Amino acid sequence: MAQRFEIRFSGAGGQGLITAGIILAEAASIVEGKHAVQSQSYGPEARGGASKSEVIISDGPIDYPKATIVDACLAMTQEAADKYANGIKPGGVLLLDADFVPREPKGDFKIVRMPIMRTAKEDIGREIVANVVALGAMIALTDAVSREAGEKAVLSRVPEAFIELNKKAYNLGFEKVKALMN
């Protein structure tokens, strides 16, 4: 049976988490040659309401394209944490934005807190790259794809004028989570 790894990105509509999921799926499938599928959903309000993007990565064909037992979940807002932190497998991991998720969901999983939006705003100077900071952090946390594959997928999606900005955001997210884990 194929090895299956499920990741959920959740937050508010407009935070770029669906894009983050698409980039992760591309890193897995296009860059690393694995099987990957990405799905998404968001509330009727789209911008501002809770949204999620799920990525399934496997070394073999994926028979069911929806996440069932999530290995790792990101929650950028309290609403997203309350709504989407369910279904994380025992021993899985939940990455929370330390500034926007004051109440930790309960479950048999590890919780990692990182100020994702603040990192994007203060360390990079652009809140718009918070999704790329979060993507770097999730890849560091899960090893779902290699650091290099993630970076290559990010850079293949951004306009040339924003390559350095996104490269910095991705690597900062990756490094900050690695530092938190040690």
Residue pairs with C-beta under 8 A, 6 or more apart in sequence:
1 60
2 35
2 58
2 59
2 60
2 61
2 62
3 58
3 59
3 60
4 56
4 57
4 58
4 62
5 56
5 57
5 58
5 71
5 142
5 144
6 54
6 55
6 56
6 57
6 67
6 68
6 69
6 70
6 71
6 72
7 21
7 24
7 54
7 55
7 56
7 57
7 67
7 70
7 71
7 72
7 73
7 74
7 138
7 142
7 144
8 52
8 53
8 54
8 55
8 67
8 70
8 72
8 73
8 74
8 84
8 87
9 17
9 18
9 20
9 21
9 52
9 53
9 54
9 55
9 73
9 74
9 134
9 135
9 138
10 17
10 50
10 51
10 52
10 53
10 73
10 74
10 75
10 76
10 77
10 80
10 81
10 83
10 84
10 85
11 17
11 50
11 51
11 74
11 75
11 76
11 77
11 80
11 97
12 47
12 48
12 49
12 50
12 51
12 76
12 77
12 79
12 80
13 42
13 43
13 45
13 46
13 47
13 48
13 49
13 50
13 51
14 46
14 47
14 48
15 51
15 76
15 130
15 131
16 128
16 130
16 131
16 132
17 51
17 52
17 53
17 74
17 76
17 131
17 134
18 40
18 42
18 51
18 53
19 131
19 157
20 53
20 131
20 132
20 134
20 135
20 138
21 38
21 40
21 53
21 54
21 55
22 38
22 53
23 135
23 150
23 153
23 154
23 157
24 36
24 38
24 55
24 57
24 135
24 138
24 139
24 144
24 145
24 150
24 153
25 36
25 37
25 38
25 55
25 57
26 36
26 153
26 156
26 157
27 139
27 145
27 149
27 150
27 152
27 153
28 34
28 35
28 36
28 55
28 57
28 144
28 145
28 149
29 35
29 36
30 153
31 145
31 149
31 152
31 153
32 145
32 146
32 149
34 57
34 58
34 59
34 145
35 57
35 58
35 59
35 60
35 61
35 62
36 55
36 56
36 57
36 58
36 62
37 55
37 56
37 62
37 65
38 53
38 54
38 55
38 56
39 53
39 54
39 65
39 66
39 67
40 51
40 52
40 53
40 54
41 51
41 52
42 49
42 50
42 51
42 52
43 49
43 50
43 51
49 79
50 77
50 79
50 80
50 83
50 84
51 80
52 80
52 84
54 66
54 67
54 70
55 144
56 62
56 65
56 66
56 67
57 144
57 145
67 87
68 87
69 87
69 89
70 87
70 88
70 89
70 92
71 88
71 89
71 92
71 93
71 142
72 88
72 92
72 93
72 94
72 95
72 138
72 141
72 142
72 144
73 84
73 85
73 88
73 92
73 93
73 94
73 95
74 94
74 95
74 96
74 134
74 137
74 138
75 81
75 84
75 85
75 94
75 95
75 96
75 97
75 101
75 105
76 97
76 100
76 101
76 116
76 117
76 130
76 134
77 97
77 100
77 101
78 100
78 101
78 102
78 103
80 101
81 94
81 96
81 101
81 103
81 104
81 105
82 103
82 105
85 94
85 105
85 107
86 105
86 107
88 94
88 107
88 109
89 109
90 108
90 109
91 108
91 109
91 110
92 109
92 110
93 109
93 110
93 111
93 112
93 141
93 142
94 105
94 107
94 109
94 110
94 111
94 112
95 112
95 113
95 114
95 134
95 137
95 138
95 141
95 177
96 104
96 111
96 112
96 113
96 114
97 113
97 114
97 115
97 116
97 117
98 113
98 114
98 115
98 116
98 118
99 115
99 117
99 118
100 117
101 113
104 111
112 141
112 177
112 180
112 181
113 180
114 137
114 173
114 176
114 177
114 180
116 130
116 133
116 134
116 137
116 173
117 127
117 130
119 130
119 133
119 172
119 173
119 176
120 126
120 127
120 128
120 129
120 130
120 132
120 133
120 169
121 127
121 130
123 172
124 133
124 165
124 168
124 169
124 172
126 165
126 169
129 165
129 166
129 169
130 169
132 154
132 166
132 169
132 170
132 173
133 169
133 170
133 172
133 173
133 176
134 173
135 150
135 154
135 170
135 173
136 150
136 169
136 170
136 171
136 172
136 173
136 174
136 175
136 177
137 173
137 174
137 176
137 177
138 144
138 173
138 177
139 145
139 147
139 150
139 174
140 147
140 173
140 174
140 175
140 177
140 178
140 181
141 177
141 181
145 153
147 174
150 170
150 174
151 167
151 170
151 171
154 166
154 167
154 170
155 163
155 166
155 167
158 165
158 166
